[in-house]
């Protein structure tokens, strides 16, 4: 009987389950990401159930402005008459992946005006602090990440892991 092997497998599955429950992600399994000579751990693996939950939340809370396919609004780099910028895309063509998780969470929680806006450069991005929980925000971010290419995922992870 190979009970030690079974117990080790059970321990591994419980560890992965705990990581998913706590962080919405499975442990990373790839290679470290190295940019500008600085290495960070491998990109965390996204969990399909978490991504699906994020897709539902994105459709409910974000798609109205950022598009059902993460395409953003037309001419998103050109200011509107009120000085705000249209909602940017969240796919590979946008700049969401240029920001760390900390910055993205801050924008979602406090709104674009609080994070980046000023009287000369107002932002129309609303705050979702009373609407989306931390777990909801994580799920939405995981959904966005699931739609990026490898280079964008690695860059965004490097930004997150280095605290940039």
matplotlib code that plots the C-alpha trace (Angstrom):
import matplotlib.pyplot as plt

x = [0.0, 1.4, -0.2, 2.8, 2.4, -1.3, -0.9, 1.7, -0.7, -3.5, -1.2, -0.3, -4.0, -4.9, -2.0, -3.2, -6.7, -5.6, -3.7, -6.7, -9.0, -6.7, -5.5, -7.7, -4.6, -2.8, 0.9, 3.1, 4.7, 6.7, 10.1, 11.1, 10.4, 13.5, 13.3, 16.0, 18.2, 15.7, 14.2, 10.8, 9.1, 7.1, 3.8, 1.0, -1.3, -4.9, -7.7, -10.5, -13.3, -11.9, -11.5, -15.1, -16.3, -14.3, -15.9, -19.3, -18.3, -16.7, -19.8, -21.9, -19.6, -17.1, -18.3, -20.7, -17.7, -14.7, -16.6, -17.9, -14.7, -12.4, -12.0, -12.5, -14.2, -13.2, -10.4, -9.6, -6.4, -8.2, -9.7, -13.5, -14.9, -15.1, -11.4, -11.9, -10.5, -12.7, -12.5, -9.3, -9.3, -8.3, -7.0, -3.4, -4.0, -4.5, -2.3, -3.9, -1.1, 1.5, 0.3, 0.9, -2.0, -1.7, -2.3, -5.1, -6.8, -6.4, -8.0, -10.9, -11.5, -11.0, -11.8, -9.6, -10.1, -8.7, -5.7, -4.8, -7.2, -6.8, -8.8, -6.9, -7.3, -10.5, -11.2, -14.6, -13.7, -16.0, -15.0, -16.2, -15.2, -18.9, -19.8, -16.9, -15.1, -11.4, -12.2, -14.4, -11.6, -9.1, -11.5, -11.9, -8.2, -7.7, -10.2, -8.4, -5.1, -6.6, -7.1, -3.5, -0.6, 2.4, 4.5, 1.8, 1.2, 4.9, 5.4, 2.4, 3.5, 7.0, 5.5, 3.4, 6.2, 8.7, 6.2, 6.6]
y = [0.0, 3.4, 5.6, 8.0, 8.9, 9.3, 11.5, 13.6, 14.0, 15.0, 17.5, 19.0, 19.2, 20.9, 23.4, 24.3, 24.5, 26.9, 29.1, 29.3, 30.1, 32.7, 34.3, 33.1, 31.7, 28.4, 28.4, 29.5, 26.7, 28.5, 30.2, 33.3, 36.6, 38.7, 42.3, 44.9, 42.4, 41.9, 38.5, 37.8, 34.5, 32.9, 34.3, 32.9, 30.4, 31.7, 29.5, 28.9, 29.2, 32.5, 33.8, 32.8, 34.6, 37.7, 37.6, 37.7, 40.6, 42.4, 42.1, 43.5, 46.4, 47.3, 46.3, 49.3, 51.6, 49.3, 47.1, 43.6, 42.4, 44.7, 46.9, 50.3, 53.3, 54.7, 57.3, 56.4, 58.5, 61.7, 63.9, 64.6, 68.2, 67.9, 67.0, 63.3, 60.5, 57.8, 54.4, 52.6, 49.0, 46.3, 43.9, 43.8, 47.1, 49.1, 50.1, 48.2, 45.6, 48.4, 48.8, 46.7, 45.0, 47.6, 50.5, 48.7, 47.9, 51.5, 52.8, 50.3, 51.0, 54.8, 55.7, 57.3, 60.9, 60.0, 58.2, 60.1, 63.0, 66.7, 69.8, 70.0, 66.4, 64.9, 61.2, 59.6, 56.3, 55.8, 54.3, 50.8, 50.6, 50.2, 47.8, 45.4, 43.5, 42.7, 39.2, 40.7, 43.0, 40.1, 38.0, 40.9, 41.4, 37.7, 37.8, 40.7, 38.9, 35.8, 37.8, 39.2, 37.6, 36.1, 39.2, 41.4, 38.9, 38.7, 42.5, 43.2, 40.4, 41.9, 45.3, 43.8, 41.7, 44.5, 47.0, 49.4]
z = [0.0, -0.9, 1.7, 2.0, -1.7, -1.3, 1.7, -0.2, -3.1, -0.7, 0.9, -2.5, -3.5, -0.2, -0.6, -4.2, -2.9, -0.1, -2.6, -4.8, -1.9, -0.5, -3.7, -6.5, -8.3, -8.4, -7.6, -10.5, -12.6, -15.3, -15.4, -13.4, -15.3, -15.8, -17.0, -16.8, -15.1, -12.2, -11.8, -10.1, -9.5, -12.3, -13.4, -11.2, -12.9, -13.4, -12.1, -14.7, -12.1, -10.9, -14.5, -15.2, -12.1, -13.2, -16.6, -15.1, -12.8, -15.6, -17.7, -14.8, -13.7, -16.5, -20.0, -20.2, -20.6, -21.4, -23.9, -23.9, -25.5, -23.5, -26.6, -24.8, -26.3, -29.7, -29.7, -26.1, -26.2, -27.3, -24.6, -24.7, -24.6, -20.8, -20.5, -19.6, -21.6, -23.0, -21.3, -22.5, -23.7, -21.3, -23.9, -25.3, -27.2, -24.1, -21.3, -18.3, -18.4, -17.9, -14.3, -11.2, -9.4, -6.6, -9.0, -10.8, -7.5, -6.4, -9.7, -9.4, -5.7, -5.5, -9.1, -11.8, -10.5, -7.1, -8.5, -11.6, -12.0, -11.4, -12.1, -15.4, -16.2, -14.8, -15.0, -15.6, -14.0, -11.1, -7.7, -7.0, -3.3, -2.2, -5.0, -5.5, -2.8, -2.8, -4.0, -6.8, -7.9, -8.0, -10.1, -12.6, -12.8, -13.4, -16.2, -17.8, -17.5, -19.1, -22.2, -22.5, -24.4, -22.7, -23.0, -21.4, -18.6, -17.8, -17.9, -15.7, -13.3, -13.2, -12.4, -9.6, -8.1, -8.1, -6.7, -9.6]

ax = plt.figure().add_subplot(projection="3d")
ax.plot(x, y, z, "-o")
ax.set_aspect("equal")
plt.show()
